[in-house]
């Protein structure tokens, strides 16, 4: 799902139908916009006709009646005021529609993104999703507030100008009408080119934003490895490609718009010459020529306005395509059908886990887990060890149903996890990761995950339970301390203790710790180990660890290699076997010191 993804005509139609469906609830307001536009347009177009009457029927006709001229002048001023008022109402109504549509679109897009499976996020850059949620939805807002307004207002203006022109003089009107095919040919010739140049610019922008988001997230690593200059060069290259794509897009739009300017000026010159000769030979009244020249100038104004919106139209079309790709993506992991669903009560969950003939691979044709069988008793603490790529984290992701197994089944208390609604499953399982994620907000809100059903007192009690209370109270504002993104300002151990407090508060029956102590120093690890013992009491606990010290006192240790369980038993039993686990143990003891392995 890269930025260069190409849509088919059928997909474009589907995307357009999907986005335009957001306008249906506002149909009544659109009719009001249409009415306001109609009044404003007629008020504008009657003004040259009034001047024509004043010239031909009064000034040139020898009927210089001051009272009638004053009446015509007052009517002219009234029409100008009427046009101003109805244009104002039209713009306000349309802006309200556009903002309502884009607000609902953003909400639906965010909700849909949240519903997608983890496999979607594996292949879709986060920077691109940010672009879709912000920039693309704004482009669609501009479609409804600018493009649609132009199509309604300027389209009707063209129709009424043609009506007035034919009423004034059929011959000159027919000459003017010959411009329409020329305009159509220019539009068709430029259409494909404009779309390509705009899409190319948007693609480069999306790639640049994705690169920027990735770099900002990993800035500590970039600085640690002195990669600033190299990353700057890569950013500069992407920025240069975006600049070139933008220049090409601007050049195409300038050529497109200037083509109409030249055509408009040539048309005015031609009609002035033809009309002037007709007036000279008394075949045409001077007022008619005056009105006609005004209308021919106004004739190109709406065309220019529509073409000026062509870029916005291209932006909206590309944005519709991109958003449709997301909306049309279905979650690979879905809730069971109602007749197949099992909805156990949380208090009745024992926490027995069984992997039965489980196979899994992230990509088609690859396999990370090989026909694995494993039974875990309720309340048992299981340590899972193995080198990187052994399949440890995949085992946990399958239990949480971030992905579905390729073959076999995973059961909790004898129930296939695919039959348990995901919301209930995720309440049953608590996950503590290597890098606990904290949001912008207070410590209170981060522990209770912004769920106000949990009181302040319950949050404080949970923090006391895991030993985080003294650390929090040392902060200036205590539990009301506002954290920035990812909890910067707190140590890795403090962030981890807050994640344990979440577990205590939410009370899942199964606890998963995925490398939860990997980034901690020895002292902080002791605090977290104590919290782990407190939190895991009475819960089925699965601990993934690189540090063997984390799992040495587990009830059972599972040793994985290339997606298979090669050994299992207690620490002492595995050492006595003298197999792969002892090899890992000896390697860790030699590389990191025996004291670390004996911490526990």
N, C-alpha and C positions, 0 to 999 in steps of 0.2 A: 504493500500500500504506500507507494512512494508518491512524491509530488508530481511525477510525470504520468500518473495514471490517466488513461484516455477513456472517455465515455462514448458509448454508442448512441446513435440518434434515439433509439428506444429508451435508453436510460435517461437521456436528457428530457424526453417527454415525461417520463415517470417522475423525475426530479421536479420539473416545473409544476406538474399536477399536485405533487405533495406539498410544495411550498405555497402555491396559490390557494390551496385548501384552507390555509390559515386566515385568508381574507373573508371567507364565507360568513362568519359571525358578524362582520362589519358591513354587510351588504346595504343595509338601510343608510348608514353614514356615507357610503360610496355614492348612493343616489343623491344625497344632499350635496356632496362635492360636485357631482355632475350638474345639478341645478344651479349651484353658485357659479360654476364655470360658464354655463350657458348665458346667464345674465351678464357676467363680466365681459364675455366675448362680444355679445351683441352691443353692449354699451360702448366698447372700444370701436367696433366696426361701423357704428352709426355716425361716428364723429366726422370722418371724411365725407360721408354722404350729406351731412348737414352743411358742410362747407361748399359742396357742389351745388346744393340748392341756393345757398346765399350768393354764389358767383353767377350761376346761369339764370336763375329766376328773378334775381333782384339787382345785382350790380351790373352784369352784362346786359340784362334785359331792360334796363332803364327804369326799374321799379325800386328805387333806393328808399324804401320805407324804413325809417330809423327804428320804429317800434318793432317791426317784424325782425329786423336784424338784431335788436336787443333780445328778443325772444329766442332767436336761434342761438345767440351767444350764451344766454342763460341755460338753454337746453344742453348745449355743448358742455358747459361747466357741470351741470347736473349729471350728465352721462359719465364724465370723468370721475366724479365723486362716487357714483354708483359702482363703476368698475373697481375703484379702490376698495370700497367696503366689501364687495362680494369676493374679490381676490383675497382679501385678508381672511374672511371666513373660510374660504376654500382651503387656503394654506393651513390654517389652524386645525380644521377638521382632518385633513390628510395627515398632518404630523401626528395627531392623536392616534389615528388608525395605525400609522407606521410604527410608532413606539409601542403600542399595544401588541401588534403582531410580533415584533422582534423580542419583546419581553417574554411572550409565551414560547416563541421559538427557542430562545436561550434556555428557558426552563426545561422544555421537552428534550433538547439536545443534551443538557447536563444529566437529566434523569436517564436518558437512553445510554449515555456513555457509562454511567454507574452500573447499568444492568449488564454490560458486556463482560464476557469471560476474560480471564487473565491472558489467554492466548492472543486476544486482540491487542492488548497493551505490549505484548512481546514484540509485535511486528509494526506497531504504529508509533512514531515518535511523539513524545509528550509535547514538544514545541509546536508540532502541527496541530495537535488537538487544541492548544491554547489559541492558535491562529483561527481555527474554525469557530471556537466559542466566542471570540471577540471580533475579529476582523470580518469573518465571513457573514456572521449574523448582522453586522452593521452594514455590509454591502447590500444585503437583502432588505434592510430597513430603507436604504436609499432607493431601492427599486420601487418600493411602494410610495415613498414620499417625493421622489424626484422623477423617476422614469414614468411611473403611472400618471403622475400629474401632467407631465409633458405630453404623453399619449392622449390623455383626455382633453386637456386645454388646447394644445397645439394642433391636435387632429381635428377638433371641431372648428378651430380658427381657420384652417385650410379649407374646410368644406364651405363655411360661410363666406370666406373671401371669394371663392369661385362663384358662389351664388350671386354675390354683389357685383362681381365683375361681369357675369353674363347679363345681369339686369342693366348694367350701364352700357355695355357695347359687346355684342356677340362676336364680332370680328376680332377685336383685340383680345377677348377672352379665349377664343379658339387658338390664337397665336400663343398666348400664355400657357394654355393647356398642353401644348407640344413639349413644354419643358418637363412635364411629369415623367415620360419615358426616359429622358436623359438622367433625371434624378434617380430613377429606379435602377438604371444601369450602373451608375456610380456607386450606389449603395450595395448592389450585388457584388461588384468587383472588389470593393473594399472589405466586405463583411468577413470573409474567411481570413483575410490577412489581419484585420483588427483583432479577431478572436484569438488567433495564434500568438500574436505579439503580447496580448494581455495575459493569456494563460501562461506564457513563458515567464513573464515578469512575476506573476503570482507564485509560480513554482519556485523560482529563485528566492523569493521573499520567504516562503515557507521553509525552505532548506536552511536559509540563513538564521531564521528564528529558532529552528530545531537545534542547530549547531550552538547558538548562543545559550539556549536553555541548558543544554548538556554541559557546556563549559562552566557556566555559573554554578551549576550544581556540584561540579567537581573541581572548584577553584583551589581547594586546599591541596589536592593531589597535583594539580598543575604547578603550583608554587613550590611544593615539596620536591618535585623532580625538575624544577627550573625549565619548565616548558612554555613560559609566557611568550617567548619570541616565536617559537614554532606554531603555537596556537594562534598568535596574532597573524602570522603569514597565512594560515588556513582561513581565518576569518576574512582577511583582506582579499583573498582569492574569491571567496563566496560573495563578498560585498561588491567586488569588481564585476562579477557575473550578473549580479542583480542590477548594478548601475547600467551595464550594457543593455540588458533586457528592457530596462525602463526607458533608456534613450530611444531604443528601437520602437517601443510602444508610443512614446510621445511623437516621434517623427511620423509614424503612420497616422496618428490622429490629426496632426497639423496638416498633412497632405490632404486628408479626407475633408477637413473643415474648410481649408482654403479653396478646394475645388468648388464648393458651394458658394463661397464668397465671390469667386471669379464669375461663376455662372449667374449669380444674382446681379452683379454690376453690369455684365454684358446685356442681360435681359432688360434692365432699366434703361440703358442707353438705346437699345433697339426699339423698345416701346415708346420712348420719348421721341425718337426720330419718326417712327410710323405715325404716332398720335399727333405729333407736331405738324407733320405734313397734312394730316386730315383736318386739323384746326385751321391751318393756313388756307386750305381749299374749302373751308366752311362745311366740311363733311362731319365734323365732330365739334361739340361744344367744349369750350375751354375748361369749364367746371368738371365735365366728365373726364377730361385728360388729367386734371389735377387729382381727382379722386382715384383714377385708375393707377397713376404713378404711386400714390400712397398705398393702394392695395397691393400693387406688385412688390413694393418694398416690404409691406407686412406679410406678403406671401412667403418671402424667404426668411423672415424672422422665425416663424414656427418651425420651418424646415431646419434652420440653423440650430434652433433650440433642441429639436429632436436629435439632430446629429451630435450636438454637444453632450447629450445624454447617452450616446452610443457607448462611450467608455464605461459609464456607470452600468449600462445594460450588460456589457461584456463581463464586468466585475460581478454583477448579480448572477448572471448565467453560470459563470465558473464556480461561484460560491454555492449556488444551488446544486451543481454537480457534486461538489466536494462534500456538502452536507448530506446529500442523498446517499453517497457511499457509506457514510456512518449510519444514517437512519436505516438503510437497507441491510446493514450487517446484523445478523441475528446472533444472539448469544449461543455459544456452543454448549454451555452448561445451562440447562433450563429446569424449572420446577416440574415435578411430576404432575400428570393429569389428576384431577380431583379424585377419580375413582381408584387411582393407584397410590395416592399419597397416604403416608402414615405420619401422624402429628403427635408424637409422644409428649407427655408432660415433663417439663424440665426436672421437677422434683423426683420423678420416677426413673430418670436415666441413671444407670449403674456405671456405665463407662467401659463395658467390655468391647474390645475392638478385634476384628478379624479381617485379615487380607486373604482372599481365596483366589488363588491362581491369577494374581494381578499382573497384567502386562501394560506397558505404557511407553509412548515415545512422543516427543514434542513435535517432530516432523514426520510426515508420512514416509514409511520405509526405514525409519530409525527406531531403536528401542533403548530406553533408559532403565526400565524395570523389566526383568525377565521372569515371568510366571512365578511370582513370589507368593509364598504362604506364610502367614504369621498370625498367632493368636496372642492377645494381651488381656490379662485378667483385670477386672475392675479394681481400681486403686493401685495398680502396679506401676512402679517407676521403671521406665525402659530407657536406657542410654543407646544411642545410635551413633556409631563411629565408622570412619572410612575416609579415604582420601577424597579430594575434590573430584566430582564427577561420578562418585560411586552410586548416587541415587538417593542419598539421605533426604535432601530437601524435597525431592520429587515425591517421596513417600508421604511426606507431611502435606504437600500441596494437594495430593489426591484425597487424603482424609478430609481436608477442609473443602474439597470439591471446587478448588480453583480450576481444576481440569478434571475430565472424566477418564476413567480407565479405558484402555483400548480393548482389553479382554479381562474376564474375571469380575470380581466384585469386592467391595469394601463394606463391612457391616459394623454397626454400632448396636450392641444389645440384640444382635440377630436381625437387625433391619438394614437393608441395603441403603446406603447414604443417598442413592439416586431417588429413593422414595420419600425422603424427608425434605420438606420445603427448606430452601436455602436460608431463609431468615431464622428458622428454628435451629437448623444445623449449626449456624454460626453463633447462636446463643449457647449451644451445647459445648462448643470448642473455643478455648481461649488461646490466642497466639501471641507469643512474645518473640520478637525478631532481634537480629543482631543490632540493627539500628532502629530503636523504637521511634515511631513518628509522633511528634508533638506539633500541635497546631498553634497558630497565632491566637492567643487568648489567655485567660488566667489558669493557674494550676488547678483550681477547682473544676473548671470546665474541661480541662484536658483529661483529668482522671475520670470524670463521669461522661466523657465524650459528648458534652453539650446536651445530655439528656437530663432535663430538670426534674424528672421523676425521682432522681436520687438527690437527697438533701445534702446540705453542706456538712451536717453532722456525720452522715454516712461516709462521705468522702474523707473527712478527717480521721474517722475510725479506721478506715481501710489503710490510710497512710501510716497510722500508728502501728497497725498490725504487721506491716512489712518493714518497719523501722525507718520510714522516710520522714516522719514527723519532725525530729530534731533538725534535719537538714533544711526542711522547708521553713521552719520558724526562724532560722538564722537569716533568711532573706528579708530584705527591707519591708516588703508588703506581705510577707508570709504566704498564705494560701491565695491571696489576691494578686500576687506577683504576676505581671503580664509577661508571657513568653513570646519571643519572636518566632519566625518560621523555623521549624525543626528543633525548637527548644534551645537555640544558641544562648550561651550564658550559663547553662547547666552542664555539669560534667557528664561523661558517658554513664557513670554509675548512678548518678541522680536521675537521669532520664530513664534508666532501666528500672530503678525502684518505683518510679511513677507508673511504668507499664505494669509492674507487679500489683500495684495498688488498684489498677483498673481490673485486673483479674479477680482480686478479692471482692471488689464492688459488684462486678457483673456475675460472679459465681458460676462459671462454666463447670461442667462435670469432667471435661477432658482438657488437659493443659499441654500445649506444645511450646517448647523453647528451642528456637532455631538459632544456634550459635550465640545465645544470649549473653555469654561472658567472654566472647572472643576478643573484644576491644578493651578489656578492663585490666587495670594493674592489680597486683596481688592483694593489696589492702581492700580496694573497692570490691574485688571479686569475693572476698570473705563476707562483706555486707550483703552482696547479692546472693551468695550461696545460702546465707541464713534466711534471707527473704524467700528463696526458692524452697527451702525446707518447710517454711511456714505455709507458703501458698500451695505447695503440692500435697500437703497432708489431706488424705481422704479423696484425692483426685487421681484419676488415671493420668500419668504424666509421661510424655515422650520428650527426651532431651537429645537434641542433635549437638554434637560437640566436636571441635578440633582438639581442645584441651581435654586430655583423658582424665585430668583431675576432676572435671565437672561431673563425670559419670562413674567414677570408681566405686561409689557407694550405692549405685542403682541396684534395684532388685535383679535386673537382668540387663546384659549388654548385648546389643545386636551388632555384629560386624558385617559391613557391606563392602562388596567389591564388584565393580562392573554390573551393577543392577541386581546382584544376587546376595542373599544372606549366606555367608561362608562359615560363620561361627556364631554361637550364642551361649551365654552363661554369665555367671558372676565374674567379677574382676579376678578373684583368686582362681576360679576354675579355668578361665581363659589363659591365664599366665601358666598354669600347670599343664595345659594342653600343648603349649609351646608352638602355636601356629601363627597365623597372620596377625592376630591381636597382640601377641607378645612382640612380634616384629615392630608393630607400630609403637608399642610401649617403650621398647628399647631405643627406637629412633627418637622418640620424644624425650626420653631421659637423657640421651646423649646430646640432643640439640638445645634443650631448654633447662636442664637442671632437674635433679630429683626432687628438690624441695617443691617445685611447682606441681609435679605429679602427685605429691603426697598431701597437697592442700585439699581439704575437702570438708 
